[in-house]
C-alpha cells in the first residue's frame, strides 16, 4: 500500500534538509548503484555535485555495472576501486585491530576503508553513507523471516535502530577517522527518522520489492528506473568482497569472530 503524496513530499523535504547541510563540504557518496545511495545522490544533485565512489572485488560485479549506469543517468562523476586478495590482506590486520568482528563486520569495514582511502586521494573532506535505510524502511531479509515466524517486527526494528550507532555506524566512523574524514548519515537524521516511524509497518511491507516507501521517495526525485526496480543485495555481496573474504577465511589467511544469530548484538 503506497503512502500519500503529501507524506512523500514531507519525507523528501526532510531528506533534502539533512543533505543540504552537507553541500560545500567536498563530500563523496559511498555508491553502489542501489536504491539507498542512488536516492542520496539524486537529492545531493540539487545542492552540489558529489563524487560517487564504488567498490568492486570483480571486474564485472553487480554493483559496478549498476553504478556505472546510474551515475551516467544522474550525470555525476564516478570513481571506481577494484580490490583483490593482496589488498585485503594488506589492510586486514589494521582493521581487525581497530575493531574485531564477524566476517560480515570485517567486510563492511574493509569496504569503508577502501572507499575512504579513495575519497582522501580525491581531496574530499567527508563521505556520505546510506546506513539506516535497511532498518528504517524494512529492507533486510531477516525482517521478513521474523515476520513469517510471528515475531514482533516493530519491536525488533526499534532495537535495530537503537543499537545501530554502536554497531555498523561505529565501525564506519572508526575507519573514516583513520583518514580524517567526516561522516554523514542522512537517513538517520532525527527529524527524518521520526517522520518515517509515523508510517504504519504494513505500508513498509511489499511482496514484490523491499523498501516500498523509500522507492516512492526515490521516484519523487526521478531516480533511474533501473535502480527503482533493482533487487539490491548488501554492499559486501554486490561488490563481491564477501566472496573474496570467504575464500581467504577458508584458507585461514584472515580471521573473524563467530557469526551472530539475527537480532543478537
N, C-alpha and C positions, 0 to 999 in steps of 0.2 A: 504494500500500500504506500503510495507516494505521499510525501508531506506537502503541505500547502505552499504555493508560490511565495506567499508572504514570509513563511518560515525559511525557505531557501534564501530569500533576499536578506533576511536578518542574519543568518549564519554567514552568508557571503560577505556582508559588510563587516562583521566581527573578524572574519579571517583577514580581510583587507587591512583592518586596523592593526592587527598583530604583525602583518608583513610590512606595512608602511613604515613602521619604526626601524625596520632593518635597512631600508633604502639609504644609500650613501655609505654603507658600512663595508663595501667591497666584499660582499658575501656570496659565496658559491652555494649551489644546492647539490646535496648528495642525491644523484639522479639515477633511477633505474628504468625509466620508461613505464613505470606503473602508475596506478591511479593517484596515490598519495603525493609522490614527488612531482608528477606532471601537473597536478592541480596547484601545488605551491609555485611551480614555475610559471603557470598561466597567470596566476594572481600577481606574482612578482613583476611580471612584464609591465604592469600598469604603473609601476613606480621606479623601476630601474632595470638594467639589463644584466641579469645574473649569469655567471658562467656555470654551466651544468657539468658535473663530474660523474662519470660512470666507471664502475669497476667490472672487470671481467677476468675470469680464470680460464677462458677458452676463446679462440678466435671468433667463433660464431655463437656465443652464449645467447640465451633468450633475452636477457637484459640489454646486451649490447645491440642486438638487432632492433629491439623496440625503442631504445634510447635514441639511436640514430634517426629513426623515422619520426619520432615525436619531436625531437629537437629541431629537425628540419621544418616540420609543420608549424612549430612555435617561432621559428626564425630566431633561435637563441644559440649562442656558441656552445659547443660540446667538446669537452676534453675527455679522452678515454685512457684508462690504465689497464694494462694487461699484466697479470701476475702469474708466477709459476711456482713450482715446489721450492726452488732455490730461494726465491724472495720470501716465501712464507717462513722457511727455516731460519733465515737471517733475522727475522723480526720476532718470531715466536717467543724466545726467552725473555725479551724485553716486555712484551705484552703480558706474559704469564706473571712476571714479577710485579707488574703494575696492579693486576687483579686476577687471580686464578679463577677458573670457572669450568663449566661443562664444555664439551666440544662446540655446542651452539653458541655459548657465551664467547668463546675464543674466536669463533668465526666472525661474529659481529665486531669484535674489537679489531681483528685483522683487517676487515673491510674498511672500518672507520680510519684505521691507521694509514692505509694507502691513499684513501680519499683526502685525508687531512694533509698528507705529505704533498700531494699534487696541488692542493689549494695553497699551501705555503710557497711552493715553487712558482705559482702564478701571482704571488704577492697579494693574496687575499687576506683579509683580516678576520673573517668569520665564515661559518658554514651552517647551512640550514638543513635540518633533518625532518622527515615526515613522521617521526616517532609519536606514538599515541593514537594514530589513526586506526590501527587494528583494534585497540581496546575501546576506543570511543564509538566506532562505527560497526563493531562486531564483525571482524574480518577473519580471525584465526579459525581454523577447522575445529580446534578443541572446544570452541564455544558451542558449535553445532552438535558435537558429540555430547557435551554436558547437557544440552537442551533435550536431546534424544533420550538421555539417561534419566531425565526428570529432575535434574539438579536445579537449584535456584540460580539461574544465569545472571539475573540482575545483581545479586549479592556478589557473585564471582567477578563480574565486571568491575564493581566498585573496589573490590580487593586488588584486582589487577592494576587499576589506575592509581590506587593509593600506594602500592608498592613499587610502581614503575620508577620513581626517582631514585630508589635505592638499587635498582637492577640495571636495565639497559641504559637509562639516562645517565646514571653514574659512570658506567663503563665508557660511554661516548665522551662524556666530559673529561674523564681522566686521560683518554687518548688525545683529545683535542688540545688539552693543556700542554702536552709534550711539544706541540707546535705553536704554542701561544695563540691559539685561535679561539675566538668567542663562539659559543654555540647558541643556536636559536631553534625553538620547537614550537612553531606557530599553532599547531593543533592542540597544544597543551596550555595555551593562554587561558587564564581563569574564566574570563567572560565567555569565551567560546565554548569551553567545556561545560559551563553552567547551562548554556542555551541548548547544547546537544542533549544534555541529560533530561531536558524537558520533553523530549520526543519519546513516546511510548516504545518499549522494547520491540513490540510486534512490528513496528514500522522499520526496524533495522534488519529484520529477518527476510531473506529472499531465497527462493528455491533455485533461482537462476544464477545471478551474480551477487557475490557478497558486497557489503557496504553500499546498499542502495541509496541511502541518504547522502553519502559523500559523492556518489555518482551524479546525483541531482545538482549538487553544488558545482561539480566539475563541468557538467553540461551547461550550467549558467555561464561559465567562463569559456565556453566553446573549446573545451579540451578535445584534442583529436579523437575521432571516433574509434580508431584502432586501440586507443587506451581505454576508452569507456567500456569496450566490450572484452577487454583482456582479463582472463582469469589469472591473476598475479600470484606468484609464489614469493616467499620471503627472499630478501637480498642474497643470502648465502646459497640459496638454491638456484635462483635465476641467473646468478653470476657464475655458477659452477664452482665456487670456492669450497662449498661443502664436499663436493666430490673429491677435490684435491686433499682437503684436510682429513677426510675419512680414510683415504689411501695412506696418508702419512701416519695416521694413528694406528692403523693395522700393521704398519711396518715398524711400529714403536719408535718413530722419529720425532713425534710430538706426543704430548701427554695432556690429559684433561680429567676433571672430576667426573664422577659417575653421573649419568643423566638423571634429571629430576622428573618425578611424575607431574602431570599438569596441575597447576594451581598450588604447587609447593615452592616455597621461596627460601 
